[in-house]
Amino acid sequence: MAYDSSNIRLWPSRTGPGPDAYGVFCVSEGWGPSSTDRVVRHESASVYVHAWKFSPSDILFSRTDTRGSGIYVSPTIPLPGPFDIDSHIFLVQSQAIDGNYANYVFEAAGSAISDGSAFFEEIGAVVYAYNENEVNLWYPGSGNYLIYIGGTWGYGAPTQASTTASVTVKVIKATSTSPGCENSVCSSDWNNLNVSCSPIPHPNKIENAHSFVMGNTSVYTCMSGYASNGGESVIFYDGTQWETTDFNCTVPDPCPYTSSPMIYNLTTLQEKVIEMKKNLRVDFRNTSAYRRSLTCALDQRPSSAYVGYLGITILSLMGGLLLCVDLSNLLLKNRG
């Protein structure tokens, strides 16, 4: 499928003979060879075409680059800010710049659409993935196609084979403004091509708790002065009913440590203070520091022994010198 400002162009797969007929719809269980009992195929079908009109203010981001064979552009496109993927539409489109359908826009693929087998013959597409902060693109390398229509497709209609294309990434705001369709369950009637929305009912009220509803999610929190029992505080709406929860909020137990007030007169209070001082006073002679000051402690370190030997040597030398002086004076007196 491709389109420009005036037309929408469809390429159905041509129908082959016998069990190999492709038709407009064909899917098998898994990739590669499969038995016919696991293949769903329709040679014809009703095709519905839908178009949406967005205000320019709804397009929050748009970037266009020429990509393809021989052109290097970063495959990662950073977004200007985190976009909630549940309330925004992320689009990647390839616009042909040459060939039979120049200026036609082809939608990119959300996942790989080929297993590399010969069934697909030539194929071309831009594959993309995204999160709230960036969009990543993958496309064939040099000599291969970003856009390819031919072979199986189109009943021999004009083909399109483009090795380069103008690739656009858009982020569009998709918040509903219709009454009742913001937090709602929507169902489609494809026979009448209309969509009906019914509001999601409010979740069960829990006493002494607040309930915050966001889409199909409800979050319970306890009111001020109440405590939860640890039950599940987040529940979901499955399309028919809300999940059940044992969450509840109760008044917390009062502090178990209570005491009655004690009243003292001034005299009693002074006596209490003196008694407390007496109980808190410590005799310094009972302290370990005082006891250590009266005893010698053995030091096994070699450096301590060396210092001791040095001290003994110095004291011995000084004593010897003094003794020599006294002896020399004594000898001189005896000779005189």
Secondary structure, 3 states (H helix, E strand, C coil): CEECCCCEECCCECCCCHHHCCCCEEEECCCCCCCHHHEEEECCCCCCCCCCCCCHHHEEEEEEEEEECCECCCCEEECCCCCCCCCEEEEEEEECCCCCCCCCEEECECCCCCCCCHHHCCCCCCEEEECCCEEEEECCCCCCCCEEECCCECCCCCCEEECEEEEEEEEEECCCCCCCCCCEEEEEECCCCEEEEEECCCCCCCCCEEEEEECCEEEEEECCCCEECCCCCEEEECCCCECCCCCCEECCCCCCCCCCCCCCCHHHHHHHHHHHHHHHCCCHHHCHHHHHHCCCCCCCCHHHHHHHHHHHHHHHHHHHHHHHHHHHHHHHHHHC
